Amino acid sequence: MIKTSQFTRMPDPNEPELDRLLRAWKRILERGLETLENTDHKDVLKWWASPQNEGASQRPFELPDNTQTIDKYSGYIEQMICYIMRIAPKEESTDETGM
């Protein structure tokens, strides 16, 4: 467990690729939040909140009341990205077809 948690730490100075990847994630998150904030059409927000294609949700998709929630879950995503990038094999893999 302790060894696994070491893979989730934030990038070291010698990991510029991982740092750039996390900056890209933060830009994606910011753009998504801006889109949500700038979307004032309630029907669209209800469709975004709906888990089914057959009908819109009764409650629109909205930001959580607690602003720390976004930071908390974004941090989990950042840790997951760090973990995956550190344990992923460095060489290129190919499938059975050689692609």
N, CA, C and O atoms as a Tinker XYZ file with bonds, in Angstrom:
   396  protein
     1  N      0.823000   -1.181000    0.000000    73     2
     2  CA     0.000000    0.000000    0.000000    64     1     3
     3  C      0.878000    1.261000    0.000000    63     2     4     5
     4  O      0.602000    2.213000   -0.730000    81     3
     5  N      1.928000    1.261000    0.816000    73     3     6
     6  CA     2.807000    2.421000    0.872000    64     5     7
     7  C      3.529000    2.597000   -0.456000    63     6     8     9
     8  O      3.663000    3.717000   -0.950000    81     7
     9  N      3.996000    1.489000   -1.035000    73     7    10
    10  CA     4.694000    1.574000   -2.320000    64     9    11
    11  C      3.739000    2.086000   -3.400000    63    10    12    13
    12  O      4.137000    2.901000   -4.232000    81    11
    13  N      2.509000    1.630000   -3.400000    73    11    14
    14  CA     1.523000    2.076000   -4.378000    64    13    15
    15  C      1.243000    3.569000   -4.232000    63    14    16    17
    16  O      1.107000    4.275000   -5.231000    81    15
    17  N      1.159000    4.050000   -3.008000    73    15    18
    18  CA     0.852000    5.470000   -2.804000    64    17    19
    19  C      1.979000    6.363000   -3.307000    63    18    20    21
    20  O      1.734000    7.524000   -3.637000    81    19
    21  N      3.207000    5.853000   -3.375000    73    19    22
    22  CA     4.316000    6.652000   -3.889000    64    21    23
    23  C      4.133000    6.979000   -5.365000    63    22    24    25
    24  O      4.648000    7.991000   -5.840000    81    23
    25  N      3.412000    6.146000   -6.089000    73    23    26
    26  CA     3.171000    6.387000   -7.509000    64    25    27
    27  C      2.161000    7.508000   -7.748000    63    26    28    29
    28  O      2.070000    8.032000   -8.858000    81    27
    29  N      1.402000    7.878000   -6.714000    73    27    30
    30  CA     0.353000    8.884000   -6.887000    64    29    31
    31  C      0.821000   10.297000   -6.561000    63    30    32    33
    32  O      0.044000   11.242000   -6.697000    81    31
    33  N      2.062000   10.463000   -6.138000    73    31    34
    34  CA     2.556000   11.796000   -5.771000    64    33    35
    35  C      2.597000   12.714000   -6.996000    63    34    36    37
    36  O      2.586000   12.254000   -8.137000    81    35
    37  N      2.643000   14.007000   -6.733000    73    35    38
    38  CA     2.715000   14.991000   -7.810000    64    37    39
    39  C      4.071000   14.875000   -8.511000    63    38    40    41
    40  O      5.018000   14.338000   -7.936000    81    39
    41  N      4.173000   15.368000   -9.739000    73    39    42
    42  CA     5.407000   15.200000  -10.515000    64    41    43
    43  C      6.632000   15.836000   -9.856000    63    42    44    45
    44  O      6.560000   16.908000   -9.255000    81    43
    45  N      7.746000   15.140000   -9.992000    73    43    46
    46  CA     9.041000   15.662000   -9.558000    64    45    47
    47  C      9.580000   16.581000  -10.653000    63    46    48    49
    48  O      9.075000   16.555000  -11.775000    81    47
    49  N     10.597000   17.394000  -10.349000    73    47    50
    50  CA    11.180000   18.255000  -11.383000    64    49    51
    51  C     11.734000   17.478000  -12.580000    63    50    52    53
    52  O     11.827000   18.023000  -13.680000    81    51
    53  N     12.100000   16.213000  -12.374000    73    51    54
    54  CA    12.635000   15.408000  -13.475000    64    53    55
    55  C     11.538000   14.682000  -14.259000    63    54    56    57
    56  O     11.834000   13.763000  -15.024000    81    55
    57  N     10.279000   15.083000  -14.078000    73    55    58
    58  CA     9.150000   14.482000  -14.796000    64    57    59
    59  C      8.359000   15.567000  -15.536000    63    58    60    61
    60  O      7.189000   15.788000  -15.224000    81    59
    61  N      8.973000   16.243000  -16.506000    73    59    62
    62  CA     8.275000   17.348000  -17.183000    64    61    63
    63  C      7.073000   16.876000  -18.003000    63    62    64    65
    64  O      6.096000   17.612000  -18.141000    81    63
    65  N      7.136000   15.653000  -18.551000    73    63    66
    66  CA     6.001000   15.165000  -19.347000    64    65    67
    67  C      4.765000   14.992000  -18.477000    63    66    68    69
    68  O      3.655000   15.343000  -18.878000    81    67
    69  N      4.968000   14.450000  -17.288000    73    67    70
    70  CA     3.849000   14.257000  -16.368000    64    69    71
    71  C      3.294000   15.604000  -15.905000    63    70    72    73
    72  O      2.082000   15.763000  -15.760000    81    71
    73  N      4.168000   16.558000  -15.677000    73    71    74
    74  CA     3.726000   17.898000  -15.295000    64    73    75
    75  C      2.882000   18.522000  -16.403000    63    74    76    77
    76  O      1.844000   19.124000  -16.129000    81    75
    77  N      3.322000   18.380000  -17.650000    73    75    78
    78  CA     2.546000   18.923000  -18.782000    64    77    79
    79  C      1.190000   18.226000  -18.899000    63    78    80    81
    80  O      0.184000   18.864000  -19.208000    81    79
    81  N      1.168000   16.927000  -18.652000    73    79    82
    82  CA    -0.094000   16.184000  -18.720000    64    81    83
    83  C     -1.079000   16.676000  -17.663000    63    82    84    85
    84  O     -2.270000   16.811000  -17.944000    81    83
    85  N     -0.599000   16.941000  -16.464000    73    83    86
    86  CA    -1.484000   17.457000  -15.411000    64    85    87
    87  C     -1.958000   18.872000  -15.723000    63    86    88    89
    88  O     -3.097000   19.221000  -15.415000    81    87
    89  N     -1.101000   19.691000  -16.330000    73    87    90
    90  CA    -1.543000   21.028000  -16.744000    64    89    91
    91  C     -2.625000   20.924000  -17.811000    63    90    92    93
    92  O     -3.572000   21.710000  -17.820000    81    91
    93  N     -2.482000   19.947000  -18.717000    73    91    94
    94  CA    -3.513000   19.740000  -19.741000    64    93    95
    95  C     -4.828000   19.323000  -19.081000    63    94    96    97
    96  O     -5.890000   19.804000  -19.477000    81    95
    97  N     -4.777000   18.439000  -18.086000    73    95    98
    98  CA    -5.991000   18.027000  -17.376000    64    97    99
    99  C     -6.666000   19.247000  -16.735000    63    98   100   101
   100  O     -7.887000   19.393000  -16.798000    81    99
   101  N     -5.862000   20.115000  -16.123000    73    99   102
   102  CA    -6.438000   21.297000  -15.467000    64   101   103
   103  C     -7.092000   22.230000  -16.479000    63   102   104   105
   104  O     -8.121000   22.838000  -16.184000    81   103
   105  N     -6.505000   22.350000  -17.673000    73   103   106
   106  CA    -7.129000   23.172000  -18.723000    64   105   107
   107  C     -8.447000   22.552000  -19.178000    63   106   108   109
   108  O     -9.428000   23.266000  -19.388000    81   107
   109  N     -8.475000   21.244000  -19.329000    73   107   110
   110  CA    -9.710000   20.562000  -19.727000    64   109   111
   111  C    -10.790000   20.795000  -18.673000    63   110   112   113
   112  O    -11.933000   21.101000  -19.011000    81   111
   113  N    -10.433000   20.654000  -17.411000    73   111   114
   114  CA   -11.389000   20.874000  -16.324000    64   113   115
   115  C    -11.893000   22.312000  -16.322000    63   114   116   117
   116  O    -13.095000   22.547000  -16.196000    81   115
   117  N    -10.991000   23.270000  -16.460000    73   115   118
   118  CA   -11.388000   24.685000  -16.475000    64   117   119
   119  C    -12.335000   24.984000  -17.632000    63   118   120   121
   120  O    -13.326000   25.694000  -17.457000    81   119
   121  N    -12.041000   24.453000  -18.797000    73   119   122
   122  CA   -12.921000   24.682000  -19.954000    64   121   123
   123  C    -14.284000   24.051000  -19.734000    63   122   124   125
   124  O    -15.304000   24.630000  -20.105000    81   123
   125  N    -14.311000   22.875000  -19.136000    73   123   126
   126  CA   -15.591000   22.245000  -18.842000    64   125   127
   127  C    -16.411000   23.052000  -17.853000    63   126   128   129
   128  O    -17.619000   23.218000  -18.019000    81   127
   129  N    -15.743000   23.551000  -16.821000    73   127   130
   130  CA   -16.449000   24.372000  -15.833000    64   129   131
   131  C    -16.943000   25.680000  -16.443000    63   130   132   133
   132  O    -18.038000   26.142000  -16.123000    81   131
   133  N    -16.135000   26.276000  -17.322000    73   131   134
   134  CA   -16.574000   27.495000  -18.003000    64   133   135
   135  C    -17.779000   27.224000  -18.893000    63   134   136   137
   136  O    -18.716000   28.021000  -18.939000    81   135
   137  N    -17.753000   26.104000  -19.594000    73   135   138
   138  CA   -18.887000   25.744000  -20.451000    64   137   139
   139  C    -20.145000   25.564000  -19.620000    63   138   140   141
   140  O    -21.218000   26.042000  -19.989000    81   139
   141  N    -20.010000   24.871000  -18.495000    73   139   142
   142  CA   -21.159000   24.670000  -17.613000    64   141   143
   143  C    -21.676000   26.004000  -17.087000    63   142   144   145
   144  O    -22.885000   26.229000  -17.027000    81   143
   145  N    -20.766000   26.875000  -16.710000    73   143   146
   146  CA   -21.167000   28.184000  -16.182000    64   145   147
   147  C    -21.842000   29.050000  -17.237000    63   146   148   149
   148  O    -22.763000   29.805000  -16.927000    81   147
   149  N    -21.388000   28.944000  -18.484000    73   147   150
   150  CA   -21.924000   29.784000  -19.554000    64   149   151
   151  C    -23.159000   29.201000  -20.231000    63   150   152   153
   152  O    -23.762000   29.859000  -21.078000    81   151
   153  N    -23.541000   27.991000  -19.876000    73   151   154
   154  CA   -24.729000   27.366000  -20.456000    64   153   155
   155  C    -25.928000   27.718000  -19.577000    63   154   156   157
   156  O    -26.051000   27.239000  -18.450000    81   155
   157  N    -26.804000   28.560000  -20.111000    73   155   158
   158  CA   -27.946000   29.001000  -19.311000    64   157   159
   159  C    -29.255000   28.369000  -19.770000    63   158   160   161
   160  O    -30.320000   28.696000  -19.245000    81   159
   161  N    -29.185000   27.480000  -20.733000    73   159   162
   162  CA   -30.395000   26.829000  -21.229000    64   161   163
   163  C    -30.696000   25.626000  -20.330000    63   162   164   165
   164  O    -29.973000   24.630000  -20.359000    81   163
   165  N    -31.751000   25.720000  -19.543000    73   163   166
   166  CA   -32.079000   24.691000  -18.544000    64   165   167
   167  C    -32.327000   23.321000  -19.162000    63   166   168   169
   168  O    -31.981000   22.305000  -18.560000    81   167
   169  N    -32.922000   23.274000  -20.358000    73   167   170
   170  CA   -33.183000   21.969000  -20.982000    64   169   171
   171  C    -31.887000   21.241000  -21.322000    63   170   172   173
   172  O    -31.795000   20.023000  -21.167000    81   171
   173  N    -30.899000   21.978000  -21.780000    73   171   174
   174  CA   -29.600000   21.366000  -22.078000    64   173   175
   175  C    -28.992000   20.806000  -20.798000    63   174   176   177
   176  O    -28.471000   19.691000  -20.792000    81   175
   177  N    -29.055000   21.573000  -19.725000    73   175   178
   178  CA   -28.502000   21.129000  -18.455000    64   177   179
   179  C    -29.245000   19.913000  -17.914000    63   178   180   181
   180  O    -28.642000   19.067000  -17.254000    81   179
   181  N    -30.547000   19.815000  -18.184000    73   179   182
   182  CA   -31.298000   18.636000  -17.759000    64   181   183
   183  C    -30.885000   17.403000  -18.556000    63   182   184   185
   184  O    -30.817000   16.307000  -18.001000    81   183
   185  N    -30.607000   17.569000  -19.855000    73   183   186
   186  CA   -30.145000   16.440000  -20.661000    64   185   187
   187  C    -28.760000   15.996000  -20.217000    63   186   188   189
   188  O    -28.479000   14.798000  -20.184000    81   187
   189  N    -27.887000   16.946000  -19.873000    73   187   190
   190  CA   -26.549000   16.585000  -19.399000    64   189   191
   191  C    -26.621000   15.773000  -18.115000    63   190   192   193
   192  O    -25.775000   14.910000  -17.882000    81   191
   193  N    -27.614000   16.036000  -17.286000    73   191   194
   194  CA   -27.757000   15.328000  -16.014000    64   193   195
   195  C    -28.433000   13.977000  -16.170000    63   194   196   197
   196  O    -28.428000   13.176000  -15.235000    81   195
   197  N    -29.009000   13.711000  -17.318000    73   195   198
   198  CA   -29.777000   12.485000  -17.510000    64   197   199
   199  C    -28.869000   11.301000  -17.836000    63   198   200   201
   200  O    -28.057000   11.381000  -18.757000    81   199
   201  N    -28.999000   10.208000  -17.092000    73   199   202
   202  CA   -28.202000    9.018000  -17.405000    64   201   203
   203  C    -28.808000    8.194000  -18.547000    63   202   204   205
   204  O    -28.187000    7.243000  -19.022000    81   203
   205  N    -30.002000    8.552000  -18.982000    73   203   206
   206  CA   -30.687000    7.782000  -20.024000    64   205   207
   207  C    -30.950000    8.672000  -21.239000    63   206   208   209
   208  O    -31.136000    9.882000  -21.113000    81   207
   209  N    -30.962000    8.049000  -22.411000    73   207   210
   210  CA   -31.226000    8.790000  -23.645000    64   209   211
   211  C    -32.712000    9.039000  -23.878000    63   210   212   213
   212  O    -33.079000    9.886000  -24.692000    81   211
   213  N    -33.559000    8.316000  -23.179000    73   211   214
   214  CA   -34.999000    8.396000  -23.446000    64   213   215
   215  C    -35.640000    9.681000  -22.945000    63   214   216   217
   216  O    -36.659000   10.114000  -23.483000    81   215
   217  N    -35.062000   10.291000  -21.929000    73   215   218
   218  CA   -35.686000   11.496000  -21.394000    64   217   219
   219  C    -34.712000   12.303000  -20.558000    63   218   220   221
   220  O    -33.712000   11.783000  -20.064000    81   219
   221  N    -35.017000   13.568000  -20.411000    73   219   222
   222  CA   -34.166000   14.463000  -19.630000    64   221   223
   223  C    -34.435000   14.280000  -18.149000    63   222   224   225
   224  O    -35.536000   13.910000  -17.741000    81   223
   225  N    -33.431000   14.541000  -17.368000    73   223   226
   226  CA   -33.569000   14.505000  -15.916000    64   225   227
   227  C    -34.457000   15.663000  -15.470000    63   226   228   229
   228  O    -34.573000   16.667000  -16.172000    81   227
   229  N    -35.072000   15.525000  -14.323000    73   227   230
   230  CA   -35.900000   16.613000  -13.793000    64   229   231
   231  C    -35.042000   17.712000  -13.168000    63   230   232   233
   232  O    -35.464000   18.865000  -13.083000    81   231
   233  N    -33.838000   17.347000  -12.732000    73   231   234
   234  CA   -32.934000   18.329000  -12.132000    64   233   235
   235  C    -31.813000   18.638000  -13.107000    63   234   236   237
   236  O    -31.236000   17.715000  -13.682000    81   235
   237  N    -31.489000   19.892000  -13.310000    73   235   238
   238  CA   -30.408000   20.242000  -14.241000    64   237   239
   239  C    -29.032000   19.909000  -13.660000    63   238   240   241
   240  O    -28.842000   19.857000  -12.445000    81   239
   241  N    -28.102000   19.691000  -14.552000    73   239   242
   242  CA   -26.710000   19.472000  -14.175000    64   241   243
   243  C    -26.153000   20.800000  -13.676000    63   242   244   245
   244  O    -26.261000   21.806000  -14.378000    81   243
   245  N    -25.563000   20.832000  -12.490000    73   243   246
   246  CA   -25.043000   22.076000  -11.952000    64   245   247
   247  C    -23.808000   21.811000  -11.105000    63   246   248   249
   248  O    -23.511000   20.677000  -10.731000    81   247
   249  N    -23.108000   22.885000  -10.820000    73   247   250
   250  CA   -21.933000   22.781000   -9.972000    64   249   251
   251  C    -22.360000   22.417000   -8.557000    63   250   252   253
   252  O    -23.448000   22.791000   -8.120000    81   251
   253  N    -21.501000   21.683000   -7.833000    73   251   254
   254  CA   -21.850000   21.367000   -6.445000    64   253   255
   255  C    -21.869000   22.636000   -5.590000    63   254   256   257
   256  O    -21.192000   23.615000   -5.903000    81   255
   257  N    -22.639000   22.609000   -4.527000    73   255   258
   258  CA   -22.725000   23.767000   -3.628000    64   257   259
   259  C    -21.388000   24.051000   -2.947000    63   258   260   261
   260  O    -21.023000   25.211000   -2.756000    81   259
   261  N    -20.669000   23.014000   -2.587000    73   259   262
   262  CA   -19.385000   23.161000   -1.921000    64   261   263
   263  C    -18.287000   23.241000   -2.983000    63   262   264   265
   264  O    -18.045000   22.271000   -3.702000    81   263
   265  N    -17.635000   24.376000   -3.078000    73   263   266
   266  CA   -16.615000   24.573000   -4.116000    64   265   267
   267  C    -15.396000   23.684000   -3.902000    63   266   268   269
   268  O    -14.653000   23.428000   -4.849000    81   267
   269  N    -15.178000   23.214000   -2.697000    73   267   270
   270  CA   -14.045000   22.334000   -2.431000    64   269   271
   271  C    -14.233000   20.952000   -3.051000    63   270   272   273
   272  O    -13.262000   20.212000   -3.213000    81   271
   273  N    -15.456000   20.598000   -3.397000    73   271   274
   274  CA   -15.726000   19.295000   -3.991000    64   273   275
   275  C    -14.989000   19.127000   -5.311000    63   274   276   277
   276  O    -14.420000   18.066000   -5.571000    81   275
   277  N    -14.992000   20.150000   -6.139000    73   275   278
   278  CA   -14.318000   20.071000   -7.440000    64   277   279
   279  C    -12.818000   19.894000   -7.233000    63   278   280   281
   280  O    -12.195000   19.073000   -7.907000    81   279
   281  N    -12.235000   20.650000   -6.313000    73   279   282
   282  CA   -10.809000   20.517000   -6.028000    64   281   283
   283  C    -10.482000   19.114000   -5.514000    63   282   284   285
   284  O     -9.472000   18.524000   -5.899000    81   283
   285  N    -11.326000   18.595000   -4.660000    73   283   286
   286  CA   -11.103000   17.277000   -4.077000    64   285   287
   287  C    -11.090000   16.197000   -5.154000    63   286   288   289
   288  O    -10.150000   15.406000   -5.227000    81   287
   289  N    -12.127000   16.159000   -5.989000    73   287   290
   290  CA   -12.215000   15.111000   -6.993000    64   289   291
   291  C    -11.238000   15.331000   -8.144000    63   290   292   293
   292  O    -10.776000   14.362000   -8.746000    81   291
   293  N    -10.918000   16.570000   -8.458000    73   291   294
   294  CA    -9.892000   16.844000   -9.453000    64   293   295
   295  C     -8.543000   16.325000   -8.957000    63   294   296   297
   296  O     -7.751000   15.796000   -9.736000    81   295
   297  N     -8.288000   16.477000   -7.668000    73   295   298
   298  CA    -7.064000   15.941000   -7.075000    64   297   299
   299  C     -6.982000   14.434000   -7.205000    63   298   300   301
   300  O     -5.908000   13.885000   -7.452000    81   299
   301  N     -8.115000   13.761000   -7.041000    73   299   302
   302  CA    -8.138000   12.300000   -7.227000    64   301   303
   303  C     -7.787000   11.936000   -8.667000    63   302   304   305
   304  O     -7.044000   10.985000   -8.908000    81   303
   305  N     -8.322000   12.692000   -9.618000    73   303   306
   306  CA    -8.009000   12.436000  -11.033000    64   305   307
   307  C     -6.522000   12.671000  -11.287000    63   306   308   309
   308  O     -5.887000   11.891000  -11.997000    81   307
   309  N     -5.961000   13.734000  -10.717000    73   307   310
   310  CA    -4.533000   14.002000  -10.882000    64   309   311
   311  C     -3.694000   12.856000  -10.325000    63   310   312   313
   312  O     -2.722000   12.438000  -10.953000    81   311
   313  N     -4.061000   12.349000   -9.155000    73   311   314
   314  CA    -3.331000   11.221000   -8.574000    64   313   315
   315  C     -3.445000    9.984000   -9.461000    63   314   316   317
   316  O     -2.475000    9.245000   -9.628000    81   315
   317  N     -4.623000    9.761000  -10.025000    73   315   318
   318  CA    -4.816000    8.609000  -10.903000    64   317   319
   319  C     -3.946000    8.745000  -12.158000    63   318   320   321
   320  O     -3.337000    7.771000  -12.600000    81   319
   321  N     -3.888000    9.952000  -12.730000    73   319   322
   322  CA    -3.049000   10.180000  -13.910000    64   321   323
   323  C     -1.587000    9.903000  -13.573000    63   322   324   325
   324  O     -0.888000    9.237000  -14.337000    81   323
   325  N     -1.124000   10.410000  -12.430000    73   323   326
   326  CA     0.263000   10.162000  -12.019000    64   325   327
   327  C      0.516000    8.667000  -11.856000    63   326   328   329
   328  O      1.534000    8.150000  -12.316000    81   327
   329  N     -0.399000    7.986000  -11.209000    73   327   330
   330  CA    -0.246000    6.546000  -10.983000    64   329   331
   331  C     -0.168000    5.786000  -12.310000    63   330   332   333
   332  O      0.726000    4.965000  -12.513000    81   331
   333  N     -1.098000    6.064000  -13.192000    73   331   334
   334  CA    -1.149000    5.343000  -14.468000    64   333   335
   335  C      0.106000    5.608000  -15.290000    63   334   336   337
   336  O      0.682000    4.684000  -15.864000    81   335
   337  N      0.528000    6.860000  -15.349000    73   335   338
   338  CA     1.700000    7.191000  -16.155000    64   337   339
   339  C      2.979000    6.596000  -15.581000    63   338   340   341
   340  O      3.918000    6.312000  -16.324000    81   339
   341  N      3.022000    6.407000  -14.287000    73   339   342
   342  CA     4.230000    5.839000  -13.675000    64   341   343
   343  C      4.278000    4.318000  -13.776000    63   342   344   345
   344  O      5.363000    3.738000  -13.813000    81   343
   345  N      3.130000    3.673000  -13.822000    73   343   346
   346  CA     3.168000    2.210000  -13.891000    64   345   347
   347  C      3.026000    1.684000  -15.314000    63   346   348   349
   348  O      3.267000    0.501000  -15.557000    81   347
   349  N      2.642000    2.532000  -16.253000    73   347   350
   350  CA     2.459000    2.096000  -17.644000    64   349   351
   351  C      3.811000    1.686000  -18.226000    63   350   352   353
   352  O      4.832000    2.304000  -17.926000    81   351
   353  N      3.815000    0.646000  -19.056000    73   351   354
   354  CA     5.075000    0.247000  -19.690000    64   353   355
   355  C      5.595000    1.359000  -20.597000    63   354   356   357
   356  O      4.820000    2.041000  -21.268000    81   355
   357  N      6.906000    1.531000  -20.610000    73   355   358
   358  CA     7.535000    2.600000  -21.396000    64   357   359
   359  C      7.588000    2.275000  -22.881000    63   358   360   361
   360  O      7.522000    3.178000  -23.714000    81   359
   361  N      7.705000    1.005000  -23.219000    73   359   362
   362  CA     7.803000    0.632000  -24.631000    64   361   363
   363  C      6.422000    0.600000  -25.270000    63   362   364   365
   364  O      5.400000    0.479000  -24.594000    81   363
   365  N      6.425000    0.713000  -26.592000    73   363   366
   366  CA     5.163000    0.662000  -27.322000    64   365   367
   367  C      4.665000   -0.779000  -27.359000    63   366   368   369
   368  O      5.434000   -1.711000  -27.593000    81   367
   369  N      3.383000   -0.943000  -27.128000    73   367   370
   370  CA     2.821000   -2.293000  -27.173000    64   369   371
   371  C      2.048000   -2.470000  -28.465000    63   370   372   373
   372  O      1.523000   -1.509000  -29.026000    81   371
   373  N      1.984000   -3.699000  -28.929000    73   371   374
   374  CA     1.220000   -4.007000  -30.130000    64   373   375
   375  C      0.263000   -5.129000  -29.809000    63   374   376   377
   376  O      0.519000   -5.949000  -28.927000    81   375
   377  N     -0.840000   -5.160000  -30.529000    73   375   378
   378  CA    -1.793000   -6.236000  -30.321000    64   377   379
   379  C     -1.475000   -7.391000  -31.271000    63   378   380   381
   380  O     -0.439000   -7.388000  -31.936000    81   379
   381  N     -2.352000   -8.357000  -31.329000    73   379   382
   382  CA    -2.113000   -9.553000  -32.155000    64   381   383
   383  C     -1.935000   -9.249000  -33.626000    63   382   384   385
   384  O     -1.264000   -9.998000  -34.337000    81   383
   385  N     -2.532000   -8.150000  -34.100000    73   383   386
   386  CA    -2.445000   -7.823000  -35.527000    64   385   387
   387  C     -1.163000   -7.071000  -35.857000    63   386   388   389
   388  O     -0.908000   -6.780000  -37.025000    81   387
   389  N     -0.348000   -6.750000  -34.851000    73   387   390
   390  CA     0.878000   -6.023000  -35.083000    64   389   391
   391  C      0.694000   -4.525000  -35.182000    63   390   392   393
   392  O      1.617000   -3.808000  -35.569000    81   391
   393  N     -0.491000   -4.043000  -34.837000    73   391   394
   394  CA    -0.772000   -2.604000  -34.931000    64   393   395
   395  C     -0.357000   -1.931000  -33.642000    63   394   396
   396  O     -0.506000   -0.716000  -33.505000    81   395
